[in-house]
Amino acid sequence: MLSKASSGNGVTGGASAVRPFNWRQYIVYIAFVGVLIYFSATLSDDGFLSTNNMLNIIRQTAIISIMGVAMTFVISAAEIDLSVGSIAALSSLTSAMALESGFGILGAIVAGIGTGLIIGLINGLLVTKVLIPSFLVTLGMMGIAKGLAMWITGTAPVPIIDKTYVFIFGSGEIGSIPVMFFWTLTAAVVGHIVLKKTAFGRRTLATGGNQSAARFSGVNVSRTKLYVMLGSGMMAGLAGMLYAGRMHSGRYTFGEGDELSVIAAVILGGTSLFGGVGTVIGTVIGALMIGTINNGLIIMGLDVSQQMIVKGLIIILAVAFGRKAINK
């Protein structure tokens, strides 16, 4: 009888006991607010909080956020994709070339997204069927995609003059809100729902958490990994189209170094680098935090080398606190 009474008490014990608040689980949100407060106080006279600057931060971080949503699934499944930046560059060119050849917006979409899906499929098959580690597969694919982007146009940019394409994929505004915001919002909402509310999301987290246990539970681990690599390629293809729309051209230089920024945003947001734990919303906040730091440091007048040092220190500290949350 005593045991029954105790188990019914949500405060004193049992499965319904109230857990103490662990602030480390929300480190990225706390850090993001802290960064905003700091730059708002120190750069209040330099236009940091102006509407134009806030919208500019959203534009600058949108592509990283979108690729980060897909990367959240990849890393949650205990894999990694280093080829996303090069895929974006190649997709920007194939999309622009489709427009230039007269295939219209639909043809450009098929070319851009198709490029990402094909490379994502190759990555996924090499990881799941040939059993090559994803780090090595995507590292090699990064070079292949970059080489293809340089080769097919002789390193020359491909201009885009289609105003509708440019409006939809990057440069448009609805009212005063940039289209890039709506792309980011859509990716974040869909990604969050899929990861947290669907069977595929649960399979992804189970695969990254413990592959053997996932297999015994009936999860097709290979298929799950194939799908997350496909999704990463597809979203990188979309990112390339957004680069092309925003910059009015396709270029082989787009996406250089983006893979590191994307992975940093994902880990900073609270996704475990070892798999099994993932958060799409945290990834988007992580991307916004990195973009805000970059923006604030530029306004402060720091040169590129100083920006890299400060940003690196902030990311290391934030991730270090965030990793402790997982172990507690």
N, C-alpha and C positions, 0 to 999 in steps of 0.2 A: 504493500500500500504506500509506503514511503517512497519507493521507487517510482510508482505511478504519479504521485504528487509532484515529485521532483521533475519528472520528464515533461509534465504539463506546464512547468514554469519556464517561460521563454527567457528569463533573465538569469536564473541560477544554473541552468545546464540543459543537456539534450541537444537534439539537432536544430532546434529553433532558437538556441542561445544567441544573444546579440553579440556580434563580433565587434571588437574595438576598431575604431576608424584608423585605417592605415593610409596616411597621407602620401606615402611613397608611391602608391598605386596611381596617384594623380599628379606625379611629378612634372609631366610634360605640360599639363594645364597650369600648374602653379608657376612653372618656369616661364611659360608663355605670357602669363599675366605680369610676372615680374619684369620681363623684357619690355613689354609695352609701357609699364609704369616708368621704368628707367628712361627709355628714349623719349617718352612724353614729357618727362620733367626736364631732361637735359636739352631737348631739341624743340621745346615748345615755340621758340621764336623762329625756327627754321622750317616750319611748315610740315613737320612730321605727322601731326594729327589732321592735316587737311584732308578733305574728301578725295581730292585727286591723288594724294600720296597713298592713302589707304587702298584705293582702287588699283593703283599701280602695283602695290604689293600683291594683290590678288592676281593680277595679270601675270606677274613674274613667277608666282608659285603654282599657277594652275596646272601647267604641264607636269611638273614634279609630283603634284598631288594626284593627278590622274594615273600616272604610271605607278605611283606609290600604292594606290588602291589594289592594283593587280599584284604588285610585289608583296603586299601583305599576305596574300594567299600563298604565294610561292614560298616565302620564308616561314609561314605558319606550317607548311608541309615539310619543313626541314630541308628545303632546297634553296637555290639562289639563281638569279638571272643577271649576268653581267653584260648582256648584249642589248639591253633596252635602248641605250643611247644611240647605238649604231643602227638599230632597227628603225628608230625614229628618223634618223637622217635619210636612210634608204627609202622609207615610206614617203617622206616629204618629196623626194625626187620622182618616185613612180607616180604619185598622185599628180604632181605638176606636169609630168610628161603626158599623162593621160588627158589632162585638160588641153595641153598644147597640141595634142594629136586630134582633137575634136571629139573626144568621147563624152564630153560634158561632165556635170557634177557627179552623176551616178557612176560613170566610168572611173572618175577620180577616187570615189569612195571605195569602189571594188578594188582598184589598184592599191590604194593606201592600206586599207584594212587587210586585203588579201596578202600583201607583202608580209605584214606582221604575223598573220595566221600561218603562212607557209613556214616562216623561220621558227615560229613557236612550235609548230608540229615537228619539224626536224629536231629541234632541241629536246622536245618531249620524248620522241622515239629513241634518240640516242641515250637519254637518261634511263628510260624504262625498259627498253628492249636490248640495247647494247651494254647497258649497265655502266656507262661512263659517268663519273661524278659530275653533277650539274655545274660546279665551279669550272671544271676544265672544258666541258662542252660549250658553255656560254662565253668563256674567255676566248676560245677559238672562234666561235661564231661572231664575236664582237669584231675581230679582225676581218673575217670574211665579209660581213655586211658593210663594214667601212670601206673595204677594198672595192666591193661592187658599186657602192655609192660614188666612189671616185672614178671608177672605170666607165660606167655607162654614160656619163656626160663629159668625160675628160676633165673632171674637177670644175666644170663651168656651172654656174647657177642656172636654174630654169625658172624664168619669170612667170608670174601668175597675174593675169589681167581680168579674170572673171570676178566681177564685183560681188556676185551672189555667194560664190565660194569663199571669198575673203571675208564677207560679212558673217557667214555661218561658222566658219572655222578660224576664229581668232580675232578679227579686227572689229567686228560689229558691236553695237551697243543697243540695248533695249532700254529706252529712257536714258538714264545715266549709268546703268549697270552694264559692265562689259559682258559679252557673250561667254567669255572664258569662265566667269563666275557660275553660269548655269551649267556648263559642261562639268565643272568641278563638283557642284552640288549634286548633279545627277549621278556621277560616278560614286560619290561618297554615300549617297542614300542607297543606291542599288547594291554597292559593295557591302555596306553594313548589314543590310537585310539578308543578303545571300550568306554571309559569314556567320551571322548570329541566329538566323531564323529558319534556315533550310537544312535538309539532310546533307547536301553537298558541303556546306560550311562545317557541319559537325564531322563529316568524313575527313575534311582537310585538316582540322585541328587534331583529330584522332591519329591521322597518318603522321603528323609531325610530332605528336606527343609520345607515341610508342607504336612503331610499325608492326611489331609482332602481335601485340594486343589488338591492334586494329584489324589485322588479318584474321585472328581468331574470332573477332566480332562480326566478320562477314564483309569488311571493307575491302574493296578492290584497290589496293594501294597503288599499283602501277597506273591504273586508269585515272585515279585522283591526281597523281603527279603529272600525267600527260595533260589533263585538263587545266591544271594551274599554269603549266608552261604555255599552253595554247592561249589562255587568257592574258598572260603577260605579254606575249607577242602581239595579240590583238590590240591591247591598250597602248603598246608602244607604237603600233601603226597609227592609231588615232592621234597619239601625241605628235607624230610626224606631220600629220595633216594639219594639226593646230599650229605647229611651227610654220608650215608653209602658208597658212592663211594669215597668220599674224605678221609674218615677214614678207608677204607677197611674192614668195619664191621658194623653190626647193633647193637645198644646199647640202653638200656632204658634210659640212662642219656643224650642222645642227646636232644637238644632243651630246656633244663632247663633254665627258665628265658627268653626265646626268645620272649614270648608273650609281655613282658614289653618293650623290645628293639624294637619290631615291632611297637607297638602302639606309642612309643616315636618317631620313625622315621616318622610315618604317620602324627602325630600332628605337629612335628617339621617342616615337609615339607609344611605345610599350609592347611591341611585338617581340617575342623571344627569338634571338638569332638561332637558337637550337630547336625551334619548332614547338608546336603544341599550344602556343598562346599568341593571339592576334587581335588587333583592334584597328579597324578602318578609320574610325573617327580620330583616334590618336595619331594615326599616320598623317591625316590632313592637318591636324594641329601642329604636328612636328614639321611638316613642310612650311606652314605659315610662320612658324617660329624661326626657321632657318632664313626664310625670305625677309622677315622683319629685321633680323640681325644684320643681314646683308644691306638692307635699305638704310638702317640707322647708322651703320658704320660708314657708308658712302656719304651720307649727309654730314657726318662728323668730320669728314675730310681725310679719313685714314686711307693709306695707299693699299694696294692689293695684298702685299705681303703681310701687313698688319691685320687686315681683315681676315685673312686665312688663319692667322695665329689665334685671334680672339674667338672666331667662330669655332675653331677646333677645340679650344679649351672649354667653351660653353657646352658643346655637344658631348665631350668626354665626361664632364661633371654630371650633366643631366642623365646620360645613359648609365653612369655608375650608380646614381641614386635609384634609377628605375630598375636596375638589375637586382638590387637588394630587395625590392618589393616582391619579386618573384620567389625569392628564397625564404620569405617569411610567411 
